[in-house]
Amino acid sequence: MTRRVASDWMSETRRGALFGATAYLLWGLFPLYFPLLDPAGPIEVLAHRIGWSLLVMVAIVLVLKRLATVRAAFADRRRLVMLTAAAFVLAVNWGIYIYGVTSDQVVETSLGYFMNPLVTVLLGVIVLGERLRTAQWAALAVAAVAVVLLSVENGSPPWIALALAISFGTYGLLKKTVRVGAVEGLAVETAVLAPVALIYLGWLSTTGDATFAANGSGHAALIALTGVITAVPLLCFAAAAARVPLTTLGLMQYLAPTMQFLLGVLVFSEPLGMLKLVGFCLVWAALLAFTIDLLSHVRRQVPVAEPV
């Protein structure tokens, strides 16, 4: 019986790891998808992504029978305010990311998601009053040096990377505070954003600048699929989070920006000067130090089993 339980647990863990890898692989491939939506501009793509994501999330909520929990989130005023704030921060993150990958700045968008764990830790200190260990402070200091070097290389701070890291870190902070499931949260967030997105798309149609119906069925289908490509990785991530430790997911999260970095350099042939490469190496070193410290801390927190 014990062997069967252990086998079932291992099976669930493997399945969770597969779901997690799928989620991060799909997110890592996003830079290949959004340029296909040309000639739609970043804001039009963002508005469509919100609208089609809402339709997909409504279908998922109905299939999973989560309508009651979504209604509860709308009925709870505090939760609704927090989710509304999270929705607009998420829209900023999506918009900046779409702009980055469609304007030949994929490498910088990858930097934003490499920096995200470090920014999240810093937000914890500033907003929640959390205390950092020495290794975490050292990692943040190294990352700060990296930002300075990248600013020198670019002639200005890496605004896209910083905006992505800060917006996604803020989004995570808000979601941690509100404590709503991934499916329910995105359903409420897209519902909150949808009226603004639809008004913008309606305005584009009246000015004759909308591309959805003006560039063939293939273009329209690709835009409509933005809802699916938004929801599928999220569902995979939620399935992984229920099956594997958060430390495992924390390590896996580097898969997506690594893929994006490689796509930017190898597929899109974006320039990678020496200072930029050194800056990236410093960020990676900071992440390595941060990850080693986190894993060491987690191990110390696990109680040692006493002999029977």
Order of alpha helices (4+ residues) and beta strands (2+ residues): alpha-alpha-alpha-alpha-alpha-alpha-alpha-alpha-alpha-alpha-alpha-alpha-alpha-alpha
